[in-house]
Amino acid sequence: NISEFWKRYHMSLGAWCRRNVYFPVLMNTRNPHLAIFFAFLTMGLWHHLTVNWSMWALHHSLGVMLIIFLANSNYFTARFLLSKRLQALWRPIAVLITVFFVTGGTSMVHFEEIETSFSLYARFFTFDLINI
């Protein structure tokens, strides 16, 4: 899942952002969504000060917030996570969703021109990758 991905990917930057951005913003605002956004914005701007990396941060922060919302939803937990058979089926689907999500975010920073990045991003999420 995306949480596991971020725990294992870029561990030093992720740990630094959790310690120096996420937790201080969370303690000051008591808003986990704002803390997630600023942590990802810091990670994106650490890589490069561009609009592309800011959009990467927005993509990842909104996606992580959505996943946290779904994971904490009583309906989602009751319907999908309690059944052992569904857990075994869910794991490969979750891996594919994570790969798809991370690859979509990477499309935001692959090109220097923001228009090209938006075009690739839109095509990626509409499955129109043949005409690239």
C-alpha positions in Angstrom: 0.0 0.0 0.0 1.0 3.6 -0.3 1.9 3.9 3.4 4.4 1.0 3.1 5.8 2.5 -0.1 6.5 5.8 1.7 8.0 4.1 4.7 10.5 2.3 2.4 11.2 4.8 -0.3 13.5 7.7 0.3 13.7 6.8 4.0 16.1 9.5 5.0 14.1 12.3 3.4 10.8 10.8 4.6 12.1 10.5 8.2 13.4 14.1 8.1 10.1 15.4 6.8 8.1 13.4 9.4 10.3 14.8 12.2 10.7 18.4 11.1 7.6 19.1 9.1 4.7 16.6 9.6 4.8 16.4 13.4 5.4 20.2 14.0 2.5 21.1 11.7 0.3 18.5 13.2 1.1 19.7 16.8 0.4 23.3 15.8 -2.7 22.9 13.7 -4.1 19.5 15.0 -4.9 18.9 11.3 -3.4 15.7 9.9 -4.4 16.7 6.3 -2.5 19.9 6.4 0.5 18.2 7.9 0.5 15.6 5.2 0.2 18.3 2.5 3.1 20.3 3.9 5.3 17.2 4.3 4.8 16.2 0.7 5.2 19.8 -0.5 8.5 19.9 1.4 9.6 16.7 -0.2 8.7 17.9 -3.7 10.4 21.2 -3.3 13.4 19.6 -1.8 13.8 17.8 -5.1 13.4 20.9 -7.3 11.7 24.3 -6.9 9.2 23.9 -9.8 5.5 23.8 -10.4 5.9 20.2 -11.5 7.2 19.1 -8.1 4.5 21.1 -6.4 1.9 19.3 -8.5 3.6 16.0 -7.6 3.2 16.9 -3.9 -0.4 17.8 -4.4 -1.0 14.4 -6.2 0.6 12.4 -3.4 -0.8 14.3 -0.5 -4.4 14.1 -1.8 -3.9 10.4 -2.6 -2.5 9.6 0.8 -5.4 11.5 2.5 -7.9 9.6 0.4 -6.4 6.3 1.3 -6.3 7.2 5.0 -9.9 8.2 4.8 -10.9 4.9 3.1 -8.8 2.8 5.5 -10.5 4.4 8.5 -13.9 4.1 7.0 -16.0 1.6 9.0 -17.7 0.4 5.8 -14.4 -0.3 4.0 -13.0 -2.1 7.1 -16.0 -4.2 7.7 -16.6 -5.2 4.1 -13.1 -5.9 2.8 -10.6 -6.4 5.7 -12.4 -8.8 7.9 -12.8 -11.7 5.4 -9.6 -13.8 5.0 -10.5 -14.7 1.5 -10.9 -11.1 0.5 -7.7 -10.2 2.2 -5.8 -12.7 0.0 -7.5 -11.2 -3.1 -7.0 -7.6 -2.0 -3.2 -7.8 -1.7 -2.3 -8.0 -5.4 -4.9 -5.4 -6.2 -3.5 -3.1 -3.6 0.0 -3.5 -5.1 -1.3 -2.7 -8.6 -3.1 0.4 -7.3 0.0 1.6 -5.5 2.2 1.1 -8.6 -0.4 2.9 -10.7 -0.7 5.8 -8.2 3.1 6.3 -7.8 3.6 6.1 -11.6 0.9 8.7 -12.1 2.7 11.0 -9.7 6.0 10.5 -11.5 4.4 11.6 -14.7 4.1 15.1 -13.1 7.9 15.5 -12.9 9.1 13.5 -15.9 9.1 16.5 -18.3 10.2 20.1 -17.6 7.2 21.7 -19.4 4.2 21.6 -17.1 1.8 21.3 -20.1 3.5 18.1 -21.3 3.4 16.8 -17.7 -0.3 17.6 -17.4 -1.0 15.9 -20.8 0.8 12.7 -19.8 -0.9 12.8 -16.4 -4.3 13.1 -18.0 -3.6 10.4 -20.5 -2.3 8.1 -17.8 -5.4 8.3 -15.7 -7.8 8.0 -18.7 -5.8 5.0 -20.0 -5.0 6.8 -23.2 -1.4 5.8 -23.3 -1.3 4.5 -26.8 -1.2 7.9 -28.5 1.8 9.2 -26.4 
